[in-house]
Amino acid sequence: MDINLSNEDLEFRDEVRSFFEENKIKQGEDYFAWREGWFKKAREKGGWDVPKWPAKFGGPGWTPTQHYIWEQETAQVNLPFDLPFGLGMLAPILMNYGSEEQQERFLPDIRDRKVNWCQGYSEPGAGSDLANLKTKAVLSEDGTYYTVNGSKIWTTLAHMADWIFCLTRTDDSGIKQQGITFLLFPMKQEGIEVKPIITLGGSHTVNTVHFTDVKVPVENRIGEEGKGWTYAKGLLEHERTGLAGLSKSLVELEQLKDKASTVQRGNGNLMDDASYKSKIGELEIDLLATEFTELRSLASAASGGEPGPESSILKLKGTEIKQRIQKLTVEASGIYASAWGDKGVGPSFAKGGTAGYLNSRYFTIYGGASEVQKDIVAKKVLGLTTGKSK
Amino acid sequence: MNFELSEEQKMIQQSVERFVQENYDLTNRVKISSEDPGYSQEYWTAMAELGWLGLAFSEEEGGFGGNQIDTLVLMEQFGKGLVLEPFLANIVLGGGAIKRGGSPAIKESVLPNLIEGNLQVTLAYAEEQSRFDIEDVATAAREDGSNFIINGKKSMVLNAESADKIVVVTRTSGSQVDEDGISLFLVDATSKGIERENFPTVDGLRASEITFTDVEVPSGNLIGEKDRGFSILQAVVNDAILALSAEAVGAMEVLYKDTVEYTQQREQFDHPLSDFQVLQHRMVDMFMEYEQCKSLLLRATMETVQDPILAQRTVHALKHLIGKSGIFVGESAVQLHGGMGVTEELRIGHFFKRLLVIDSQFGNSDFHLDKFTSL
């Protein structure tokens, strides 16, 4: 056992740092021009524009330690914004289950950030019980296209998306996990209606999406008809064992401590307040532990093994930690926690703090609510069954 | 960066695991604990012969040149059987202090005997008023020619009943709570003026209150420099925290696994208990706390091996989490075992008691949270 980074890893870290330093946005520089240039240069580094993609598809093919270093370093800087739907969610499915033709057709635009994707999974009647979905896709008699009817909900950024990857029901005769088909189609077309849902934080991020007789050519189907659940599930597991954003949380926690120490309390500041300080301490200790849980999980993946049981707790712990940071930010705001809207009053960090906290409540709901995650750990890791009367 | 044990460490891990499985069922443990001296002399000798007592000492000291990771490997397995043999008192505490501050003559006379299991040494540091503050030392050592004269009282001294020698933490200058002015001495347990009041602890181990009345000790028995003993004490306490935390992690593993097994067998309302989601989620929480403790244990241990001063904050973090989570896992195991959980018949209650004791030693959960946030 050894906690040291190897010389190669240290060199890699320096290389990442200097790349970030050299390619920082300059004062007065146009954001989108900078963003485009940044990804181009990252690509020239050997796939740094798609760090998580395998080498076979143009990714850098890093070791788990290098991925960890990358995550730590990116947490310290402002990278150009990116969305996970195409790059992190659809791309692995295309790589694993898509045809070569589909890979050639879709992956380059995803990589170039040219096409925005959204994810059509959840439905009004299918939340954490995702397989219960009812959006119907009927194959035409000549077998050339599907006709899609139904509704999706909680569709993040559907109002800005060019395409959707969508789970549809093509057969409801078997168990609910069977008969699900994975389709890709453009969002800007007749028969698709997107309606905003305003969440507690007052923002428009998620939507309902209604499909009325949307025609989708069969060549836009991933893999076989009826096997969509298998493809999507592989991804969900990938999502669960993925990095839990802990490096970012560590940086945010340090920022929170700085903020709290500017809040006066008597002769001292909020960081001298025993109960507040304890909450910050417990949060940081949980983070230190979870960070190592993540490293252990990366290490077992690196030695070629399946992700160990410890990986199953990363989403549970990681999301809870993020929520606690938001909660403590609101607490630090004191009386200004109740101010709403863009006009900031009180300390600068109070602005939007409560909205951020309210928005953070979905962290333990999306991608399978925490309770569902616990059901999965109970079943997969502890070997416990549910509801089988003896 | 890697989390793999060496081949040697893996072999030791397996051999300790086997030892615990073969010798430490509950009946045997209760029997050994209830008879004097509270552990098995036969097992202690076996541990010495297997080389376990010398793992964390250097080769010059008669050991095998290992470090805190080797101790972790041993203690985690010990935790799975609540091993009674006084490894912590002798090797981590007494031996740890001598290793760090003993003169060549003391090292030579004590360490090889300790490693062979022929001599026992413990550490007397706590006092009634000190609670968890290791710098709060009232027991005084007054210089008198070539000797020091020790007066005072030490509390909760582990395994003192069997100790041949005691490393005693004294005040040689400064005020009662100064880090400077603390000196450590090695004294014979049978010295004139030493009185031991022995008693069992909640977890079936042994401890003593020790009174020192005009106890004479030659100045050559100083462990470390006069007045500069605090840094040795702190390093030894940190090692003890790592060792106890490893034991706690082993104990927590047994508790969550026993609970998973029991709830699958026990039927109520026509279902195995494990069918009930509310119990499943409690067990998932137990499992998660165990894994988190294990992660932080590895982190604190690896950081200590790398740089013990920089690791101090993580060691505080570890003892906080171990205390809090250990008790959570213990209480949950008892709760999920229902009435059986509160009997002496099942081993889980004994594991729970050990975790309670571990929280009360070397600073409890709140104490270390406070230290953590102050650093």
Boltz contact constraints between the chains, C-beta under 6 A:
constraints:
  - contact:
      token1: [A, 1]
      token2: [B, 3]
      max_distance: 6.0
  - contact:
      token1: [A, 1]
      token2: [B, 69]
      max_distance: 6.0
  - contact:
      token1: [A, 1]
      token2: [B, 302]
      max_distance: 6.0
  - contact:
      token1: [A, 2]
      token2: [B, 2]
      max_distance: 6.0
  - contact:
      token1: [A, 3]
      token2: [B, 302]
      max_distance: 6.0
  - contact:
      token1: [A, 3]
      token2: [B, 306]
      max_distance: 6.0
  - contact:
      token1: [A, 5]
      token2: [B, 1]
      max_distance: 6.0
  - contact:
      token1: [A, 65]
      token2: [B, 1]
      max_distance: 6.0
  - contact:
      token1: [A, 277]
      token2: [B, 373]
      max_distance: 6.0
  - contact:
      token1: [A, 278]
      token2: [B, 369]
      max_distance: 6.0
  - contact:
      token1: [A, 281]
      token2: [B, 369]
      max_distance: 6.0
  - contact:
      token1: [A, 281]
      token2: [B, 372]
      max_distance: 6.0
  - contact:
      token1: [A, 281]
      token2: [B, 373]
      max_distance: 6.0
  - contact:
      token1: [A, 285]
      token2: [B, 317]
      max_distance: 6.0
  - contact:
      token1: [A, 285]
      token2: [B, 320]
      max_distance: 6.0
  - contact:
      token1: [A, 285]
      token2: [B, 321]
      max_distance: 6.0
  - contact:
      token1: [A, 288]
      token2: [B, 317]
      max_distance: 6.0
  - contact:
      token1: [A, 289]
      token2: [B, 292]
      max_distance: 6.0
  - contact:
      token1: [A, 289]
      token2: [B, 295]
      max_distance: 6.0
  - contact:
      token1: [A, 289]
      token2: [B, 296]
      max_distance: 6.0
  - contact:
      token1: [A, 292]
      token2: [B, 295]
      max_distance: 6.0
  - contact:
      token1: [A, 292]
      token2: [B, 298]
      max_distance: 6.0
  - contact:
      token1: [A, 292]
      token2: [B, 299]
      max_distance: 6.0
  - contact:
      token1: [A, 293]
      token2: [B, 295]
      max_distance: 6.0
  - contact:
      token1: [A, 296]
      token2: [B, 3]
      max_distance: 6.0
  - contact:
      token1: [A, 299]
      token2: [B, 3]
      max_distance: 6.0
  - contact:
      token1: [A, 310]
      token2: [B, 291]
      max_distance: 6.0
  - contact:
      token1: [A, 313]
      token2: [B, 288]
      max_distance: 6.0
  - contact:
      token1: [A, 313]
      token2: [B, 291]
      max_distance: 6.0
  - contact:
      token1: [A, 374]
      token2: [B, 281]
      max_distance: 6.0
  - contact:
      token1: [A, 374]
      token2: [B, 284]
      max_distance: 6.0
  - contact:
      token1: [A, 377]
      token2: [B, 284]
      max_distance: 6.0
  - contact:
      token1: [A, 378]
      token2: [B, 280]
      max_distance: 6.0
  - contact:
      token1: [A, 378]
      token2: [B, 284]
      max_distance: 6.0
  - contact:
      token1: [A, 382]
      token2: [B, 260]
      max_distance: 6.0
  - contact:
      token1: [A, 382]
      token2: [B, 283]
      max_distance: 6.0
  - contact:
      token1: [A, 384]
      token2: [B, 274]
      max_distance: 6.0
  - contact:
      token1: [A, 384]
      token2: [B, 280]
      max_distance: 6.0
  - contact:
      token1: [A, 387]
      token2: [B, 275]
      max_distance: 6.0
  - contact:
      token1: [A, 389]
      token2: [B, 270]
      max_distance: 6.0
  - contact:
      token1: [A, 389]
      token2: [B, 271]
      max_distance: 6.0
